[in-house]
Amino acid sequence: MGEEDKQGNVDGEEKRRPISEAEFLSWKRRKDADISSRRDEAARKRAEDIAAGAVQMNGRELFVHEPWVFDNTLY
């Protein structure tokens, strides 16, 4: 099928080595930090857009920003 090169790899496949637990945990922390920073940035941008009136609020955001809308004491 494929030809082996001098290192025993077939058709340009890299020989993979298992990663250590420390390497995995380091990668996982970086990945989680990246996801967290993206989520925080999206939340900050959404809050700015709501404050500017550029986007429509969902029910939870409306309740937080304008709770008087949900005042049922008049009924």
C-alpha positions as CSV (number, residue, x, y, z in Angstrom):
1,M,0.0,0.0,0.0
2,G,2.1,2.9,1.2
3,E,5.9,3.1,1.2
4,E,7.7,3.4,4.5
5,D,10.3,6.0,4.9
6,K,13.5,5.7,7.0
7,Q,11.7,6.2,10.3
8,G,9.0,3.6,9.6
9,N,6.3,6.1,8.9
10,V,3.8,5.3,6.1
11,D,3.0,7.9,3.5
12,G,4.0,10.9,5.4
13,E,2.1,10.0,8.6
14,E,3.7,11.5,11.7
15,K,4.6,9.1,14.4
16,R,2.4,10.1,17.3
17,R,3.6,9.9,20.9
18,P,1.2,9.7,23.9
19,I,0.9,12.9,25.8
20,S,1.5,13.1,29.5
21,E,-1.1,14.1,32.0
22,A,0.7,17.4,32.7
23,E,0.6,18.3,28.9
24,F,-3.1,17.4,28.7
25,L,-4.0,19.5,31.8
26,S,-1.9,22.4,30.4
27,W,-3.8,22.2,27.1
28,K,-7.1,21.9,28.9
29,R,-6.5,25.0,31.0
30,R,-5.5,27.0,27.9
31,K,-8.6,25.8,26.1
32,D,-10.9,26.6,29.1
33,A,-9.4,30.0,29.5
34,D,-9.9,30.8,25.8
35,I,-13.5,29.7,25.9
36,S,-14.1,31.7,29.1
37,S,-12.5,34.8,27.6
38,R,-14.7,34.5,24.4
39,R,-17.8,34.0,26.5
40,D,-17.0,37.0,28.7
41,E,-16.3,39.1,25.6
42,A,-19.6,38.1,24.0
43,A,-21.5,38.9,27.2
44,R,-19.8,42.3,27.5
45,K,-20.6,43.1,23.9
46,R,-24.2,42.0,24.4
47,A,-24.5,44.2,27.5
48,E,-23.2,47.2,25.6
49,D,-25.6,46.5,22.7
50,I,-28.5,46.3,25.1
51,A,-27.5,49.5,26.8
52,A,-27.3,51.2,23.4
53,G,-30.7,49.8,22.3
54,A,-29.1,48.0,19.3
55,V,-30.6,44.6,20.1
56,Q,-33.8,43.3,21.5
57,M,-33.7,41.9,25.0
58,N,-34.9,38.5,26.0
59,G,-37.1,38.0,29.0
60,R,-34.4,37.5,31.5
61,E,-32.5,40.6,30.3
62,L,-35.7,42.6,30.4
63,F,-36.5,41.5,33.9
64,V,-33.0,42.5,35.1
65,H,-32.9,45.9,33.3
66,E,-36.6,46.9,33.6
67,P,-38.3,45.0,36.4
68,W,-41.2,47.4,36.5
69,V,-42.5,45.7,33.4
70,F,-43.3,42.6,35.4
71,D,-45.0,44.4,38.3
72,N,-48.4,42.7,38.7
73,T,-49.6,44.7,41.8
74,L,-52.1,46.6,39.6
75,Y,-54.1,43.5,38.8
